[in-house]
Amino acid sequence: MHLEGRVALVTGAARGIGFGIARRLHKHGASVVFNDLTASSKVTEYLDSSPYPNKAIFHIADISKVPQIEGMVDRTVQEFGRLDILVNNAGIDPTSPFLSVSEAMWNEIIGTNLKGTFFCTQKAAAQMFKARHGRIVNISSVHSLATMPEFSVYSASKGGINALTRELALELSPHGITVNAVAPGAIEVERFTDNPLYDREALAREIPSGRVGNADDISGIVAFLCSDDAAWLTGQVISVEGGTLSRLFLYAGRSVPSGAGDSRES
């Protein structure tokens, strides 16, 4: 998988999945803009010690604010002369019972996850139009496909990303731009491991593959979608979740009774 000569912008790249994606694209030869909301010692350390000759920089921007998105894309083009790849990874996931969701919480989650994805894509696609080539990958979530209580706003934001992915695939394909989404399941990132209640073994028992995912499980799929090998793949939402969505919860961990699921009348 070769991305030499390509320029990539990855939002929410200070840690977790976003950092893994940015690092993987850099490894495969792309010049990369790491973006996040605040400064990151992790990214600074990586940039100072990277063994790869292709350039990478860090840019602080709040992707819920359109002027900051414009400034980020402008800097990318000023630094590298072009923009070929956008990975919309930045997102937040506060939870709340539905009846307790405030307007402020709605605006914060939708503003970052859905509005941010929309306008980052709009500003990046304007640059990709010039070259008639581009790769856009949106990071969705299994919560857009099957969810749990107290994730109403987050699930809505990620469901919106899925719909936006399919619609933009139609609009942008004639211009040589593909648009796809990756929907991760349970991925072991800092917000999990920093929580003293996190129980890796218990969570792994709920996943058919028997383990929690990691950033590499997602970054490899994203790198493929950004490559020329995926040139005829667009408008897809690819769930990467160790089989989580394949399990019928009623029979999880148990043998299925004879006739279960057979809807034919006798």
PyMOL commands that set and color helices and strands:
alter all, ss='L'
color gray80, all
select helices_A, chain A and resi 16-27+41-49+66-80+98-100+103-131+142-144+152-175+190-193+200-205+215-226+228-230+244-246+249-251
alter helices_A, ss='H'
color red, helices_A
select strands_A, chain A and resi 7-10+31-36+56-60+85-88+134-139+177-184+237-240
alter strands_A, ss='S'
color yellow, strands_A
deselect
rebuild
show_as cartoon
